[in-house]
Amino acid sequence: MLSGELQTVGTGSAQRSRVVIIGGGFGGMFAARRLRHTRVDVVLLDRETSHLFQPLLYQCATGLLSEGQISTPLRTMQHRQRNTKVLLGAATGVDPASRTVTAARADGTTFSLPYDYLIVAVGMRQSYFGHEEFASFAPGMKTLEDALTIRRRIYSAFEMAETIANPEERAGWLTFAITGAGPTGVELAGQIRDLATLTIAREFRTIDPREARVLLFDGQDAPLSSFGRKLSSRAARQLIKLGVELHMGTRVVDVDGGGLTATDGDGIAVRYPARTVIWTAGVEAVAFVRTLAEALDVEQDRTGRIAVNPDLTAPGHDNVWIIGDIMERDGLPGVAEVAMQGGMHAAGEIHRRIQGQSREPEVFRYRDLGSAAYISRFHALVKVGPLKLSGLVGWVFWAVIHLSFLVGIRNRLSAVTTWLFALSRGRRMERAFPQRDL
Amino acid sequence: MLSGELQTVGTGSAQRSRVVIIGGGFGGMFAARRLRHTRVDVVLLDRETSHLFQPLLYQCATGLLSEGQISTPLRTMQHRQRNTKVLLGAATGVDPASRTVTAARADGTTFSLPYDYLIVAVGMRQSYFGHEEFASFAPGMKTLEDALTIRRRIYSAFEMAETIANPEERAGWLTFAITGAGPTGVELAGQIRDLATLTIAREFRTIDPREARVLLFDGQDAPLSSFGRKLSSRAARQLIKLGVELHMGTRVVDVDGGGLTATDGDGIAVRYPARTVIWTAGVEAVAFVRTLAEALDVEQDRTGRIAVNPDLTAPGHDNVWIIGDIMERDGLPGVAEVAMQGGMHAAGEIHRRIQGQSREPEVFRYRDLGSAAYISRFHALVKVGPLKLSGLVGWVFWAVIHLSFLVGIRNRLSAVTTWLFALSRGRRMERAFPQRDL
């Protein structure tokens, strides 16, 4: 170890319990905030300096919002919370015996963090279901890097088409294939049609961007199947109206630089030429979760998640909570709301113990506050309990929900301003990108 | 050639003369605009999709402005100008005999563009004076990639320092060395001190970001020497007041991952540990200019520039203009203003010939409208003829000048809003960055 270990978190607080939170996403952020008035020292460890508001990543990828508009530095978020220290590092190990987390800096050197209580909220990454070779052809949609890569590929594809005379080749550049018709896939599909038919519609001389084809592939029978049959079929109608071509009930079996191959229900394989392929089909736990599972001697499911106790602790470890997308509990979905409530629950449990309350661990009860997906300008789906909204009403709800969770008043103001500019004529202010593949 | 050539630019205009402009920077952009009402078909060829407002690149690199706030898509800028076609491609060759430009697409395939008149405005890239090995340690400041790399390195350096106990190592991460004390170097130095003492001053628990050292190296006796002795010494005083350490009259002879070595006037070499080194020391013509010079059979100077005729045409080629940073004429500096006026001059000459006016080529006369450099909040230098401004008055002039040239009304509005937010408390909205080295 090059640089010596960090001895204790904070100074002059040997009597205070130490909480380490790994991951500054929705779960870790809400856990840290819930501990604001608890007499503990908190370390929030993350691989990135900023909390990413992932639900709007597709708007960054399509040139509507900047990276800064969908991110807030963890430090800025936490700097008034005096009992919390933010550290940049990738968790590399956990030792439950010595109660220590090991983390790596950007240069590969490591440091360690002692803990009394540990909350793990490291999240998922894109999964190619064992076909890692697809990744270079079909970027995922999980990180800012992904968003800038996709931004570059989308706008560059139209540029390529503009200079190419061969009709078949040109058609390949004007075809965008998206795997996965969950919210991310649907939102991307809608945005690409929106930008082709509005933003850049009149900017080319040779091609007509409005002819761009967007193909959406999914194994389910309909897009947004988690929203239930009624909203799902409304989404399908709206997408078709937008010009998105739905290939439901298909399985993508091959991807390369020229397109993808998908099989239908009868197993018949069809080749779809498309120079831009975007992969939103599946997720799996990040690599650290395997290390964690081994250290804690617990099982992982097929996607790498860890089944937790009813109070969200890891089996056999009453001071380690596993929350957010990487926890498996009652089939709860990997959405922001589950992570937030899980984070608050874990932090609440720690708070209770610090207060000396000795009753039984509290069972985590998830309150489903609903879900929402954006389809296109003025069209969104919202499901809140029995309430099902779509079209303009859904869109207004969607905007309110997303603004209320977007961190920081300036991010909100700037998103609203940008949306108002964009809604009128489809203008997008963030079409610039670094030239190289990220 | 995979994709067939583009036959003619535009359609049904066999009688119209064809103008090819290579480069969509200030020179190329002003040339294209000047040809708006001329009966020619214009192709504007660029390696990037957006015009970059380079004078504010340092504000993008330090997390103040987004990429979109300092860029405008060339297509958006030109799409109402019906005689102009924008194409994405890197110029790879010129054949003056057949009057053809060859360009490469992103995938390496090529296409060709016939021309009757050619304007070359491809600009300069960072030069390491033959020490290309410095580049990986010390990024330059010419492209959006550079800006995002520098943004990542600056903010990550503070993060590294926060987790490191060893005082010497920590000091290395808190030291930022900048080579070159021209406007870019001075502006970056000021911004780094601004962000350390304002933006992030209270966000850390272990380090005090205000202790960050910024070292500025230059071979000249004073920073901003091109502004003349009086403004130059005011700049030096202001930089010192900000906490920037000036190392004037030095030559940087080595750079590695741990810092740099510089020799002073007596040739004594001193090692300066600094984990972040940024290179703004020199520029050279991009690689294409060598190809061009060989094709036209003209000479390049030490930095790769081509000496041009008084009307800015290349020697021996009365239908080829070389403008902007890559032209050598009367020692004119490589600044935006020279490029803009050069672009308008070349386009004006083409216009005159199309009109059938047969008088002698007009000599290019540069009107120096002055220069400006930002030092820190409320401090900028402006030199307009005999007028020399600094401090707050200079800053107001600086803002007006930059806003008037920032392309597009929305970019202006959004820059003003951002500056107002930032000025009050040093807030920076664009601190997010992709994690990988670009």
Interface residues (C-beta under 8 A of the other chain):
Chain A: L2 S3 G4 E5 L6 Q7 G10 R47 E48 T49 S50 L52 G63 S66 E67 G68 Q69 I70 S71 P73 R75 T76 H79 K85 V86 L87 L88 G89 R105 A106 D107 F111 T143 L144 E145 L148 Y155 S156 E159 M160 E162 T163 I164 A165 N166 E169 I200 R202 E203 F204 R205 T206 R410 N411 S414 T417 F421 R427 M429 E430 R431 A432 F433 P434 Q435 R436 L438
Chain B: L2 S3 G4 E5 L6 Q7 G10 R47 E48 T49 S50 L52 G63 S66 E67 G68 Q69 I70 S71 P73 R75 T76 H79 K85 V86 L87 L88 G89 R105 A106 D107 F111 T143 L144 E145 L148 Y155 S156 E159 M160 E162 T163 I164 A165 N166 E169 I200 R202 E203 F204 R205 T206 R410 N411 S414 T417 F421 R427 M429 E430 R431 A432 F433 P434 Q435 R436 L438
